[in-house]
Amino acid sequence: MTELDDLDETAGLRSRGISYQAVLDTDTHEVPPVLRLQSDRYLGSHDVAVDRYISREYHELEKQRLWPVVWQLACREEEIPNPGDTYVYDIVDTSILVVRTEDGTIRAYYNVCLHQGRTLRDEGGNAAELRCPYHGFCWHLDGSLKRVPSRWDYPTVRRDNFSLKEVRAETWGGFVFINMDNEAQSLASFLGDIDQHFERYPLTDRYIAVHTVKYLRANWKVAQEAFMEGYHTIATHPQILPATGDETGQYDAFENYSRAINMTGVASPNLRWTPTESEMAAVSFNSGNPVESTADGLMPGGTTFRVWGAQMGRDALRPVLGDAADELCDSELMDSFFYTVFPNFHPWGAYNRICYRFRPYGDNHEQSIMETYILEPFTGERPPPAKPHVIGFDQTHLDAPELGILAEIFYQDELNIPNVQKGLHTLAKVKPSGVTYGVYQYNKIRHFHNLYEEYLGVGKDAAEQEEGR
């Protein structure tokens, strides 16, 4: 085993276990080029200041320099399918109203009455007009002024100066994103070449089968970072180690997004024993792997769990994809591909169904909202989206049985999250340099913080100053 003092942080540190690319070499099907992409960007080994997670000052900086200027997920298109459908998206102290207009286009406005400041809508739903519940000022769905009670008493209010303040709204993959900065680059430009990662499994062809909304007592960055690396598997999810490569996964940082790939059917190198193929299958069936629902019998002899599980996955998808299911390689059906689009959007690739969004809980910098969407492929008419299931601060994901085995996995994660938030206050006292992240397995998180520094204008020099305080 390598001694700690011998590590060279710039030498491309990797696990001693089999690499993802080596496993791809054994795939029984043609591997799409996007899975061969590798980003070997060295993103540093410096500590990250604790203040970013616990200080009100950073929260205020985010309110000034992050949320008003960055593209962020508001809702799914399927949540506003018809003219007049509305969706309320709140981010810290700002409320946005997303509207499907009469001609079917999607527009977004600041969710506020221009008369006296009441929110126009408290929740989504269908509306023929946007009418303030307080005094009745009313706007058309396109944002233009429609009606003013006691019109004679408002000589300064005119149709040409009292339209709702619009927010940019653009779509990708069936998701609606908003941006409050009129000068920002387009969503397509911001996302860059991410389309190549989802070309074979378009997210537009999914529907919301499950939607949970969990309130957490932790900063939104603490919460989301628990789902951006696989390093915690060894201690937090040890039950899946026999069938999960954990530290042998691949981490890639691109422009405004990053990717992690964790392998299934490859045992963790941290185990002190070697599981059989049947044991890996049994573990996977109890950990939420998509092939579980098609497993009617035991795995036959003379094959590997990856090959067998992948074929079961093809069979399961054939009613939806037809013959295209046979073109999917083993990795696309067995492995986890979890992406992060800066700052807080986490879609999973291939036919993994998961998608996350994290954000502050209101204007509180030490509470957050974790949303989980389970996006299922379908045939025929689009099923209606699942209603959000709110899981309160004092409830757990175990109270959401619709998540299946993921409820247990998320419960294990949420046991850590508030205790990390609590512990960070102590860490600030005993270790001024901050949080120590790994060089490779925290690649996605380091990538996030590099972008975060750019948006907030703190930079590396400022980070060093923070560490010295």
ROKOL-879913 format. One line per field, with one value per residue (C-alpha): x, y, z; residue number from 1. Coordinates in steps of 0.25 Angstrom, whole numbers. Example, Ala and Ser with C-alpha at 12.3 -4.5 7.8 and 13.67 -1.06 7.14 Angstrom:
// ROKOL-879913
X = 49_55
Y = -18_-4
Z = 31_29
pos = 1_2
END
This chain:
// ROKOL-879913
X = 0_5_10_3_16_19_7_9_-4_-1_2_-12_-15_-25_-30_-22_-35_-39_-42_-55_-48_-43_-56_-62_-51_-59_-73_-81_-86_-81_-78_-83_-71_-77_-73_-59_-57_-48_-45_-31_-32_-25_-33_-24_-23_-25_-35_-49_-53_-63_-70_-76_-85_-88_-87_-98_-88_-86_-101_-103_-92_-100_-112_-105_-95_-100_-115_-119_-109_-109_-117_-125_-136_-150_-159_-162_-170_-180_-183_-189_-194_-207_-209_-211_-203_-194_-183_-177_-162_-156_-141_-136_-144_-149_-161_-163_-176_-174_-186_-191_-197_-209_-200_-193_-180_-173_-171_-166_-169_-165_-176_-181_-192_-187_-197_-194_-184_-193_-189_-198_-199_-196_-196_-197_-210_-217_-222_-228_-222_-212_-220_-215_-223_-221_-227_-230_-220_-219_-210_-211_-203_-193_-191_-198_-207_-221_-230_-229_-240_-244_-235_-239_-230_-217_-213_-199_-202_-202_-202_-188_-182_-189_-186_-180_-165_-161_-150_-143_-148_-142_-143_-134_-137_-152_-147_-150_-139_-140_-129_-132_-120_-124_-110_-106_-102_-113_-116_-111_-98_-97_-99_-89_-87_-95_-105_-95_-97_-112_-113_-116_-126_-133_-139_-151_-156_-158_-169_-169_-172_-168_-165_-160_-157_-149_-145_-132_-125_-112_-107_-111_-96_-94_-107_-103_-89_-93_-99_-87_-76_-76_-65_-75_-80_-70_-75_-89_-94_-86_-97_-94_-79_-79_-85_-81_-67_-68_-53_-51_-61_-58_-59_-59_-60_-64_-69_-81_-84_-77_-79_-77_-78_-79_-79_-88_-84_-70_-66_-60_-45_-48_-54_-45_-52_-56_-71_-76_-84_-97_-94_-92_-105_-112_-106_-111_-125_-126_-120_-129_-122_-132_-131_-137_-151_-149_-141_-151_-140_-126_-114_-110_-96_-85_-88_-84_-94_-91_-94_-106_-111_-109_-117_-129_-128_-130_-141_-148_-146_-150_-165_-162_-149_-152_-140_-132_-131_-121_-111_-109_-96_-94_-89_-101_-110_-102_-94_-98_-95_-98_-96_-96_-99_-95_-99_-110_-116_-112_-118_-114_-110_-113_-125_-123_-136_-131_-130_-127_-129_-123_-126_-127_-139_-145_-135_-128_-114_-114_-126_-129_-138_-134_-143_-143_-149_-151_-152_-158_-158_-172_-179_-192_-199_-190_-195_-198_-186_-186_-190_-179_-178_-173_-164_-163_-151_-154_-158_-149_-148_-153_-167_-167_-169_-171_-155_-154_-140_-135_-142_-133_-121_-125_-128_-114_-109_-118_-113_-100_-104_-109_-98_-88_-95_-94_-79_-75_-77_-67_-57_-56_-51_-41_-36_-36_-31_-45_-50_-40_-45_-39_-32_-39_-51_-56_-53_-68_-68_-55_-60_-73_-64_-56_-68_-74_-62_-63_-78_-76_-63_-55_-44_-33_-26_-38_-39_-25_-28_-41_-32_-22_-33
Y = 0_14_22_35_43_37_43_52_60_64_50_45_38_26_14_1_-5_-8_5_8_9_-5_-10_-4_-12_-24_-19_-29_-18_-6_5_19_29_38_27_28_42_45_58_58_73_75_84_85_80_92_92_99_110_105_119_115_106_113_128_137_146_135_133_148_147_136_145_156_149_135_132_145_142_127_117_109_98_103_92_81_84_73_81_92_85_93_108_115_105_112_108_115_114_121_123_129_143_143_137_133_130_121_121_113_124_123_120_109_116_117_130_134_146_151_146_159_169_182_190_187_175_163_150_148_133_125_112_106_103_107_121_129_142_146_153_158_153_166_177_170_176_167_163_154_141_148_158_170_178_174_181_191_192_207_210_225_226_221_232_227_213_210_197_201_203_193_179_168_168_156_146_138_124_113_98_86_71_74_83_98_107_122_133_146_153_158_159_144_135_125_113_104_112_110_95_94_80_73_68_57_51_49_47_32_34_48_53_59_45_43_46_49_36_40_54_56_69_67_78_77_84_87_97_94_91_82_74_73_69_57_52_57_46_31_32_32_18_10_16_21_10_-2_-12_-9_-11_-25_-20_-6_-1_11_17_11_20_31_46_56_72_79_93_96_82_70_55_43_28_17_3_-8_-23_-19_-22_-11_-12_-8_-22_-32_-44_-46_-47_-58_-53_-58_-51_-38_-41_-43_-30_-22_-27_-22_-8_-2_-7_-5_-20_-24_-23_-33_-43_-55_-66_-68_-64_-76_-81_-78_-63_-51_-42_-30_-38_-44_-32_-24_-33_-33_-18_-19_-28_-19_-7_-14_-11_4_5_-7_-12_0_-7_-17_-6_-2_-6_-13_-1_8_-2_-6_7_20_33_45_58_72_84_97_101_91_82_67_59_44_38_26_19_23_30_39_54_64_79_85_100_108_106_120_131_121_118_106_99_94_86_73_69_56_53_39_40_28_25_22_18_24_36_43_39_50_55_50_61_66_58_68_61_70_74_63_52_44_38_25_32_32_17_21_23_8_4_18_22_14_19_33_31_27_39_49_43_50_63_71_65_71_84_84_79_90_100_92_90_105_106_95_95_109_103_98_85_75_68_57_61_51_45_60_64_68_76_83_87_93_101_106_111_116_125_131_134_140_147_141_134_126_137_140_126_126_138_131_119_129_136
Z = 0_-3_8_10_10_-4_-11_-22_-24_-38_-43_-47_-34_-37_-29_-29_-34_-49_-56_-63_-77_-74_-71_-84_-92_-87_-91_-100_-109_-116_-106_-110_-112_-100_-90_-95_-92_-80_-74_-66_-61_-49_-40_-28_-14_-6_6_4_14_24_23_9_17_30_28_25_17_7_6_3_-7_-14_-14_-21_-30_-33_-33_-41_-52_-54_-61_-52_-53_-50_-54_-64_-77_-73_-61_-69_-81_-85_-88_-74_-66_-56_-47_-35_-34_-21_-20_-6_-6_-20_-26_-41_-48_-60_-70_-82_-90_-100_-112_-104_-102_-88_-81_-67_-59_-45_-37_-31_-33_-38_-30_-16_-16_-13_-19_-31_-29_-16_-24_-38_-45_-57_-59_-70_-65_-55_-45_-31_-20_-12_-20_-33_-43_-54_-66_-78_-79_-88_-77_-82_-73_-75_-64_-53_-43_-41_-53_-51_-39_-46_-56_-56_-59_-74_-83_-88_-74_-66_-72_-63_-62_-70_-67_-78_-79_-88_-89_-89_-88_-84_-73_-72_-67_-63_-63_-57_-64_-78_-82_-79_-90_-95_-88_-100_-99_-84_-85_-96_-102_-91_-102_-106_-93_-94_-109_-107_-96_-97_-85_-92_-94_-79_-69_-54_-48_-34_-28_-14_-7_5_15_21_33_25_15_1_-3_8_4_-11_-9_-2_-15_-24_-20_-18_-7_4_0_8_21_18_9_12_8_-7_-7_-12_-25_-26_-31_-22_-22_-36_-43_-53_-50_-61_-61_-74_-75_-67_-64_-58_-58_-49_-53_-43_-47_-44_-44_-40_-26_-17_-16_-1_2_9_1_-13_-16_-26_-38_-31_-18_-26_-33_-19_-14_-26_-25_-11_-15_-25_-38_-50_-54_-40_-46_-57_-48_-48_-45_-41_-50_-59_-58_-68_-68_-61_-53_-62_-75_-69_-63_-75_-84_-74_-75_-90_-88_-79_-88_-101_-99_-99_-108_-118_-125_-120_-107_-113_-117_-102_-97_-83_-77_-81_-74_-62_-57_-51_-58_-49_-55_-48_-56_-49_-39_-34_-45_-45_-56_-57_-71_-78_-73_-59_-55_-44_-45_-33_-30_-17_-13_0_8_7_12_22_19_28_23_9_0_-7_-19_-25_-38_-43_-59_-65_-80_-86_-98_-104_-97_-87_-73_-63_-55_-40_-30_-21_-8_3_14_26_34_44_34_26_12_19_19_4_0_-15_-15_-14_-9_-11_1_10_2_4_18_20_14_22_35_31_25_37_45_35_36_51_51_41_52_61_49_47_61_61_46_40_27_24_18_12_-1_-9_-22_-31_-24_-21_-35_-37_-24_-27_-41_-34_-25_-36_-43_-30_-27_-41_-39_-25_-29_-18_-26_-21_-14_-6_-3_3_11_16_21_28_36
pos = 1_2_3_4_5_6_7_8_9_10_11_12_13_14_15_16_17_18_19_20_21_22_23_24_25_26_27_28_29_30_31_32_33_34_35_36_37_38_39_40_41_42_43_44_45_46_47_48_49_50_51_52_53_54_55_56_57_58_59_60_61_62_63_64_65_66_67_68_69_70_71_72_73_74_75_76_77_78_79_80_81_82_83_84_85_86_87_88_89_90_91_92_93_94_95_96_97_98_99_100_101_102_103_104_105_106_107_108_109_110_111_112_113_114_115_116_117_118_119_120_121_122_123_124_125_126_127_128_129_130_131_132_133_134_135_136_137_138_139_140_141_142_143_144_145_146_147_148_149_150_151_152_153_154_155_156_157_158_159_160_161_162_163_164_165_166_167_168_169_170_171_172_173_174_175_176_177_178_179_180_181_182_183_184_185_186_187_188_189_190_191_192_193_194_195_196_197_198_199_200_201_202_203_204_205_206_207_208_209_210_211_212_213_214_215_216_217_218_219_220_221_222_223_224_225_226_227_228_229_230_231_232_233_234_235_236_237_238_239_240_241_242_243_244_245_246_247_248_249_250_251_252_253_254_255_256_257_258_259_260_261_262_263_264_265_266_267_268_269_270_271_272_273_274_275_276_277_278_279_280_281_282_283_284_285_286_287_288_289_290_291_292_293_294_295_296_297_298_299_300_301_302_303_304_305_306_307_308_309_310_311_312_313_314_315_316_317_318_319_320_321_322_323_324_325_326_327_328_329_330_331_332_333_334_335_336_337_338_339_340_341_342_343_344_345_346_347_348_349_350_351_352_353_354_355_356_357_358_359_360_361_362_363_364_365_366_367_368_369_370_371_372_373_374_375_376_377_378_379_380_381_382_383_384_385_386_387_388_389_390_391_392_393_394_395_396_397_398_399_400_401_402_403_404_405_406_407_408_409_410_411_412_413_414_415_416_417_418_419_420_421_422_423_424_425_426_427_428_429_430_431_432_433_434_435_436_437_438_439_440_441_442_443_444_445_446_447_448_449_450_451_452_453_454_455_456_457_458_459_460_461_462_463_464_465_466_467_468_469
END
